[in-house]
Amino acid sequence: MKTLMVVDPQMCTECQDCINACKKEHGISRAKKTSTVPIFCLQCHPEKAFCARICPTGAIHEKNGTLMVNEDTCILCRLCLIACPVGMMVIDSENKTMQKCTLCMDSDCIIPACVEACKDNVLKFFSIEELEELKGKVEYTDFLNEVMKDFQGKK
């Protein structure tokens, strides 16, 4: 199931709960915090993702619609970090591998740990099906039609 996370930067109180929840779940935070808002992986289409395309060992691969890093194959060359348009690959120095946000698809979480930890409701998690339902609501129709066109092209 293809999913999308949306961030409402105006509601962020800079509490760091999302960053701390990610670190607790994965041992390292796969998200970064700017001076005001959290930044996450863009969850690019697997065939178009710069990080996966540049990886010389093929360590970044698609699994269930999400790009994952195979720790056994990663050689920590950092080319993916350079190629990522938002710099969201993170170095796991303990395991000597790169990591990226997978929306917790590689854990036992039902929804991403960061979304669950966000007490200010800054982070929202949607499936394509939920976005399709929202399209019927007049106040969201124009915006969602534009987003869905982009999103559907990434399938």
C-alpha atoms as one frame of an Amber mdcrd trajectory, in Angstrom:
protein
   0.000   0.000   0.000   1.501   3.340  -1.085   1.403   5.946   1.661   2.270
   9.578   2.122   3.151  11.674   5.149   2.152  15.326   5.288   3.755  17.904
   7.601   1.937  21.048   8.770   4.868  23.355   9.598   2.677  26.087  11.095
   1.569  23.793  13.899   5.035  22.533  14.850   6.133  23.596  18.339   9.701
  22.340  17.833   9.292  19.807  20.656  11.521  17.099  19.086   9.033  14.291
  19.964   9.042  12.999  16.376  12.840  12.913  16.239  13.085  11.169  19.620
  10.411   8.588  18.667  12.284   7.774  15.459  15.549   7.378  17.353  13.868
   5.126  19.930  12.318   2.950  17.196  15.366   2.639  14.932  18.367   3.411
  17.143  19.096   6.487  15.032  16.795   9.277  13.926  16.001   8.919  10.249
  14.444  12.389  10.279  16.168  15.697  10.812  14.998  18.815  12.554  15.664
  22.225  11.088  15.391  25.265  13.317  11.609  25.075  12.943  10.228  21.887
  11.392  11.113  18.215  10.958  12.357  17.112   7.543  11.651  13.613   6.230
  12.515  11.512   3.212  10.386  12.485   0.205   9.566   8.796  -0.427  10.456
   9.157  -4.110   9.218   6.690  -6.693  11.614   3.699  -6.546  12.544   3.987
 -10.236  13.215   7.715  -9.976  14.829   8.011  -6.549  18.273   9.563  -6.864
  19.569   7.671  -3.822  18.682   4.292  -5.316  19.852   5.178  -8.820  23.317
   6.281  -7.689  23.973   3.429  -5.234  26.844   1.388  -6.734  25.902  -1.812
  -4.883  22.102  -1.674  -5.268  21.743  -1.510  -1.479  18.741   0.817  -1.771
  15.857  -1.249  -3.063  12.074  -1.208  -3.100  10.061  -3.368  -0.749   6.273
  -3.067  -0.484   6.298   0.326  -2.206   8.989   1.840   0.052  12.708   2.205
  -0.494  14.821   0.399   2.082  18.573   0.177   2.706  20.051  -3.306   2.760
  22.647  -3.010   5.528  24.528  -6.074   4.296  25.072  -4.535   0.854  25.665
  -0.891   1.830  29.359   0.066   1.659  28.863   3.488   3.304  30.133   5.356
   0.230  27.657   8.201   0.984  26.780   8.775  -2.674  23.102   8.446  -1.757
  23.463  11.265   0.777  24.944  13.525  -1.881  22.292  12.565  -4.454  19.257
  13.007  -2.190  17.576  16.333  -3.044  16.753  16.989   0.635  19.786  15.282
   2.199  17.689  12.746   4.086  19.996   9.790   4.078  21.549   9.423   7.528
  24.754   7.727   8.600  24.407   4.929  11.136  27.995   4.917  12.393  27.349
   2.090  14.845  26.218  -0.323  12.122  28.419   1.291   9.457  25.577   1.778
   6.987  23.276   4.443   5.600  19.669   4.686   6.747  16.545   6.430   5.463
  12.983   6.924   6.566  10.793   4.006   5.566   7.649   5.335   7.283   8.380
   2.530   9.778   7.533  -0.138   7.187  10.556  -2.074   8.464   9.298  -2.126
  12.068   6.283  -3.398  13.961   4.640   0.044  14.043   1.156   0.294  12.571
   1.707   3.965  11.832   5.116   5.681  11.798   6.548   6.260  15.270   6.996
   9.971  14.566   3.330  10.414  13.625   2.179   8.590  16.734   4.500  10.648
  18.964   3.433  14.027  17.580   1.175  15.531  20.239   0.568  18.673  18.150
  -0.910  16.743  15.196   1.725  18.219  12.870   2.314  14.927  11.050  -0.454
  13.187   9.152  -0.223   9.791   7.470  -2.426   8.918   4.460  -2.869   6.015
   2.087  -3.741   6.663  -1.561  -7.215   5.338  -0.776  -7.701   7.914   2.002
  -6.550  10.691  -0.301  -9.046   9.530  -2.923 -11.845   9.797  -0.314 -10.747
  13.333   0.604 -10.980  14.353  -3.048 -14.766  14.347  -2.686 -14.654  17.109
  -0.076 -15.045  20.442  -1.828 -12.496  22.418   0.227  -9.743  19.909  -0.648
 -10.691  19.026  -4.212  -8.432  21.364  -6.205  -5.433  20.822  -3.964  -5.822
  17.038  -3.805  -6.385  16.684  -7.546  -3.037  18.377  -8.100  -1.282  16.252
  -5.457  -2.843  13.009  -6.699  -1.745  13.685 -10.269   1.832  13.946  -9.021
   1.484  11.024  -6.608  -0.190   8.686  -9.141   2.657   9.352 -11.553   5.030
   7.902  -8.925   3.337   4.492  -8.788
